[in-house]
Amino acid sequence: MENRLCDIYDRFAATYDANRGLFDMTGILEDFYSRLGGKKGRLLDLGCGAGEPFARFFADRGWQVTGVDFSAKMLELAARYVPAMETRLADMRDVEFAAGRFEAITAIYCLFHVPRADHAALFERWRRWLRPGGKALFTYATKAYTGSDEFDGTKRFMGEDLYYSHKRPEALYADLERIGFAIETKECREIGGETFLWVTIANPLGPA
Ligand SMILES: C[S@@+](CC[C@H](N)C(=O)[O-])C[C@H]1O[C@@H](n2cnc3c(N)ncnc32)[C@H](O)[C@@H]1O
Protein backbone atom coordinates (compact mmCIF):
# COMPACT_ATOMS: atom_id res chain seq x y z
CA MET A 1 0.00 0.00 0.00
CA GLU A 2 2.74 2.48 0.91
CA ASN A 3 4.28 2.13 -2.56
CA ARG A 4 1.58 4.32 -4.02
CA LEU A 5 2.21 7.15 -1.61
CA CYS A 6 4.77 8.82 -3.86
CA ASP A 7 2.17 9.00 -6.66
CA ILE A 8 -0.40 10.39 -4.24
CA TYR A 9 2.04 13.08 -3.09
CA ASP A 10 2.83 13.88 -6.73
CA ARG A 11 -0.90 14.54 -7.11
CA PHE A 12 -1.01 16.58 -3.85
CA ALA A 13 1.87 18.85 -4.86
CA ALA A 14 -0.27 21.58 -6.44
CA THR A 15 -2.55 21.73 -3.36
CA TYR A 16 0.47 21.92 -1.08
CA ASP A 17 1.78 24.76 -3.17
CA ALA A 18 -1.53 26.62 -2.98
CA ASN A 19 -1.53 26.28 0.83
CA ARG A 20 2.02 27.44 1.48
CA GLY A 21 2.54 29.17 4.80
CA LEU A 22 -0.96 28.41 6.07
CA PHE A 23 0.23 27.39 9.54
CA ASP A 24 2.68 29.35 11.64
CA MET A 25 5.38 27.01 12.97
CA THR A 26 7.75 29.74 14.12
CA GLY A 27 7.59 28.67 17.78
CA ILE A 28 8.44 25.03 16.99
CA LEU A 29 11.23 26.02 14.59
CA GLU A 30 12.80 28.44 17.03
CA ASP A 31 12.59 26.00 19.92
CA PHE A 32 14.36 23.26 17.95
CA TYR A 33 16.90 25.70 16.51
CA SER A 34 17.76 27.06 19.94
CA ARG A 35 18.47 23.50 21.17
CA LEU A 36 21.19 23.14 18.52
CA GLY A 37 23.56 25.58 20.16
CA GLY A 38 23.53 28.45 17.67
CA LYS A 39 26.22 27.10 15.34
CA LYS A 40 25.74 26.47 11.62
CA GLY A 41 25.80 22.87 10.54
CA ARG A 42 24.22 20.23 8.36
CA LEU A 43 20.51 19.36 8.50
CA LEU A 44 18.91 16.26 7.02
CA ASP A 45 15.20 16.84 6.33
CA LEU A 46 13.49 13.50 5.69
CA GLY A 47 10.17 13.63 3.80
CA CYS A 48 11.11 17.23 3.06
CA GLY A 49 8.21 17.79 0.64
CA ALA A 50 8.35 21.36 -0.67
CA GLY A 51 11.12 22.20 1.83
CA GLU A 52 8.97 24.51 3.90
CA PRO A 53 9.05 25.57 6.56
CA PHE A 54 11.86 23.45 8.10
CA ALA A 55 14.49 23.12 5.37
CA ARG A 56 14.04 26.73 4.38
CA PHE A 57 14.36 28.02 7.95
CA PHE A 58 17.75 26.31 8.27
CA ALA A 59 18.96 27.18 4.74
CA ASP A 60 18.11 30.84 5.41
CA ARG A 61 20.40 30.67 8.45
CA GLY A 62 23.35 29.36 6.51
CA TRP A 63 22.93 25.66 7.23
CA GLN A 64 23.76 23.08 4.60
CA VAL A 65 20.51 21.19 4.05
CA THR A 66 19.90 17.79 2.46
CA GLY A 67 16.28 16.88 1.69
CA VAL A 68 14.99 13.38 0.98
CA ASP A 69 11.57 12.72 -0.52
CA PHE A 70 10.13 10.07 -2.81
CA SER A 71 7.75 12.45 -4.62
CA ALA A 72 9.39 14.05 -7.66
CA LYS A 73 6.69 16.75 -7.79
CA MET A 74 7.26 17.76 -4.17
CA LEU A 75 10.98 17.99 -4.87
CA GLU A 76 10.25 20.23 -7.87
CA LEU A 77 8.57 22.64 -5.42
CA ALA A 78 11.51 22.31 -3.04
CA ALA A 79 13.90 23.27 -5.84
CA ARG A 80 11.88 26.45 -6.27
CA TYR A 81 11.53 27.41 -2.59
CA VAL A 82 14.83 26.14 -1.16
CA PRO A 83 17.19 26.19 -4.14
CA ALA A 84 20.23 25.80 -1.88
CA MET A 85 19.00 22.43 -0.59
CA GLU A 86 20.62 19.31 -2.00
CA THR A 87 17.87 16.76 -2.65
CA ARG A 88 17.60 13.04 -3.09
CA LEU A 89 14.59 11.44 -4.74
CA ALA A 90 14.36 8.30 -2.60
CA ASP A 91 12.47 6.40 0.04
CA MET A 92 13.86 7.54 3.38
CA ARG A 93 14.39 3.88 4.32
CA ASP A 94 16.82 3.41 1.44
CA VAL A 95 19.20 6.36 1.79
CA GLU A 96 22.61 6.12 3.45
CA PHE A 97 24.94 8.78 4.83
CA ALA A 98 28.32 8.83 6.51
CA ALA A 99 28.44 8.41 10.28
CA GLY A 100 28.30 11.73 12.14
CA ARG A 101 27.38 13.66 8.98
CA PHE A 102 24.54 15.77 10.46
CA GLU A 103 24.07 18.11 13.40
CA ALA A 104 20.29 17.85 13.02
CA ILE A 105 17.60 15.68 11.47
CA THR A 106 13.96 16.62 10.94
CA ALA A 107 11.14 14.31 9.82
CA ILE A 108 7.99 16.40 9.89
CA TYR A 109 4.56 14.89 9.09
CA CYS A 110 6.08 11.92 7.25
CA LEU A 111 7.15 9.09 9.61
CA PHE A 112 3.49 8.16 9.98
CA HIS A 113 3.60 6.99 6.34
CA VAL A 114 6.42 4.53 7.10
CA PRO A 115 5.37 1.09 8.44
CA ARG A 116 5.95 0.97 12.20
CA ALA A 117 7.90 -2.27 11.77
CA ASP A 118 10.59 -0.13 10.07
CA HIS A 119 10.70 2.72 12.60
CA ALA A 120 13.35 1.31 14.93
CA ALA A 121 15.73 0.50 12.05
CA LEU A 122 15.31 4.07 10.80
CA PHE A 123 16.05 5.53 14.26
CA GLU A 124 19.16 3.36 14.51
CA ARG A 125 20.44 4.91 11.30
CA TRP A 126 19.64 8.43 12.59
CA ARG A 127 21.75 7.63 15.63
CA ARG A 128 24.64 6.80 13.32
CA TRP A 129 24.16 9.79 10.98
CA LEU A 130 23.93 12.33 13.80
CA ARG A 131 27.14 13.61 15.27
CA PRO A 132 27.53 13.18 19.05
CA GLY A 133 25.31 15.82 20.64
CA GLY A 134 23.21 16.15 17.45
CA LYS A 135 19.43 16.34 17.70
CA ALA A 136 16.36 15.27 15.78
CA LEU A 137 12.80 16.54 15.71
CA PHE A 138 9.96 14.47 14.32
CA THR A 139 6.19 14.18 14.34
CA TYR A 140 4.48 10.90 15.17
CA ALA A 141 0.87 9.80 14.77
CA THR A 142 -1.07 8.71 17.83
CA LYS A 143 -4.59 7.70 18.79
CA ALA A 144 -5.51 11.39 18.56
CA TYR A 145 -5.14 11.09 14.78
CA THR A 146 -5.96 7.47 13.91
CA GLY A 147 -8.35 6.57 16.73
CA SER A 148 -6.26 3.51 17.73
CA ASP A 149 -3.46 3.00 20.25
CA GLU A 150 -1.40 1.45 17.46
CA PHE A 151 -2.26 1.55 13.79
CA ASP A 152 -1.43 0.10 10.38
CA GLY A 153 -3.92 1.06 7.72
CA THR A 154 -5.38 3.77 5.57
CA LYS A 155 -7.13 6.99 6.37
CA ARG A 156 -8.90 9.32 3.98
CA PHE A 157 -6.99 12.56 3.43
CA MET A 158 -7.67 15.12 0.70
CA GLY A 159 -9.74 12.63 -1.30
CA GLU A 160 -7.14 9.83 -1.22
CA ASP A 161 -6.62 6.73 0.95
CA LEU A 162 -3.26 7.27 2.60
CA TYR A 163 -1.31 4.63 4.48
CA TYR A 164 -0.54 5.52 8.12
CA SER A 165 1.28 3.56 10.77
CA HIS A 166 2.32 4.10 14.36
CA LYS A 167 3.12 2.34 17.60
CA ARG A 168 1.91 3.31 21.06
CA PRO A 169 3.90 6.31 22.34
CA GLU A 170 5.35 4.14 25.14
CA ALA A 171 6.68 1.64 22.56
CA LEU A 172 8.17 4.51 20.53
CA TYR A 173 9.92 5.92 23.62
CA ALA A 174 11.22 2.45 24.54
CA ASP A 175 12.73 2.07 21.03
CA LEU A 176 14.38 5.47 21.22
CA GLU A 177 15.87 4.81 24.65
CA ARG A 178 17.08 1.31 23.71
CA ILE A 179 18.81 2.80 20.65
CA GLY A 180 20.52 5.30 22.93
CA PHE A 181 18.71 8.59 22.38
CA ALA A 182 17.78 10.94 25.18
CA ILE A 183 14.22 12.19 24.78
CA GLU A 184 14.24 15.97 25.30
CA THR A 185 10.64 16.87 24.51
CA LYS A 186 7.44 14.97 23.76
CA GLU A 187 4.38 17.07 23.25
CA CYS A 188 1.03 16.64 21.49
CA ARG A 189 0.29 19.72 19.40
CA GLU A 190 -2.85 20.58 17.52
CA ILE A 191 -2.04 22.46 14.34
CA GLY A 192 -4.62 23.10 11.62
CA GLY A 193 -7.15 20.88 13.39
CA GLU A 194 -4.86 17.82 13.46
CA THR A 195 -3.07 16.56 16.55
CA PHE A 196 0.32 14.85 16.37
CA LEU A 197 3.05 14.02 18.84
CA TRP A 198 6.19 16.17 18.41
CA VAL A 199 9.36 14.56 19.76
CA THR A 200 12.87 15.99 20.15
CA ILE A 201 15.69 13.50 20.73
CA ALA A 202 19.38 13.98 21.35
CA ASN A 203 22.34 11.81 20.46
CA PRO A 204 24.55 11.39 23.51
CA LEU A 205 27.89 13.21 23.46
CA GLY A 206 29.90 9.96 23.33
CA PRO A 207 30.40 7.98 20.08
CA ALA A 208 27.40 6.01 18.73
C1 LIG B 1 2.64 15.55 4.69
S1 LIG B 1 4.05 15.79 3.64
C2 LIG B 1 5.11 16.73 4.70
C3 LIG B 1 6.16 17.50 3.94
C4 LIG B 1 7.05 18.40 4.82
N1 LIG B 1 7.88 17.64 5.73
C5 LIG B 1 6.21 19.40 5.59
O1 LIG B 1 6.34 19.46 6.82
O2 LIG B 1 5.45 20.13 4.96
C6 LIG B 1 4.80 14.18 3.68
C7 LIG B 1 5.99 14.06 2.74
O3 LIG B 1 6.71 12.86 3.05
C8 LIG B 1 7.05 12.21 1.86
N2 LIG B 1 7.22 10.79 2.21
C9 LIG B 1 6.32 9.98 2.82
N3 LIG B 1 6.85 8.76 3.01
C10 LIG B 1 8.13 8.82 2.53
C11 LIG B 1 9.20 7.87 2.44
N4 LIG B 1 9.06 6.62 2.89
N5 LIG B 1 10.36 8.28 1.89
C12 LIG B 1 10.51 9.53 1.41
N6 LIG B 1 9.53 10.47 1.45
C13 LIG B 1 8.36 10.11 2.01
C14 LIG B 1 5.91 12.52 0.90
O4 LIG B 1 6.28 12.37 -0.45
C15 LIG B 1 5.59 13.97 1.27
O5 LIG B 1 6.32 14.90 0.51
The ligand as an ORCA input file, in Angstrom:
! r2SCAN-3c Opt
* xyz 0 1
  C       2.641     15.551      4.694
  S       4.050     15.786      3.644
  C       5.111     16.728      4.703
  C       6.161     17.496      3.945
  C       7.050     18.400      4.821
  N       7.876     17.636      5.729
  C       6.212     19.400      5.585
  O       6.336     19.457      6.819
  O       5.446     20.133      4.959
  C       4.797     14.176      3.680
  C       5.993     14.060      2.736
  O       6.707     12.863      3.054
  C       7.046     12.211      1.861
  N       7.216     10.793      2.211
  C       6.315      9.975      2.821
  N       6.853      8.764      3.013
  C       8.130      8.820      2.527
  C       9.197      7.873      2.437
  N       9.056      6.619      2.895
  N      10.358      8.278      1.887
  C      10.507      9.534      1.406
  N       9.526     10.466      1.446
  C       8.361     10.110      2.012
  C       5.908     12.520      0.900
  O       6.282     12.365     -0.453
  C       5.590     13.971      1.275
  O       6.318     14.898      0.513
*
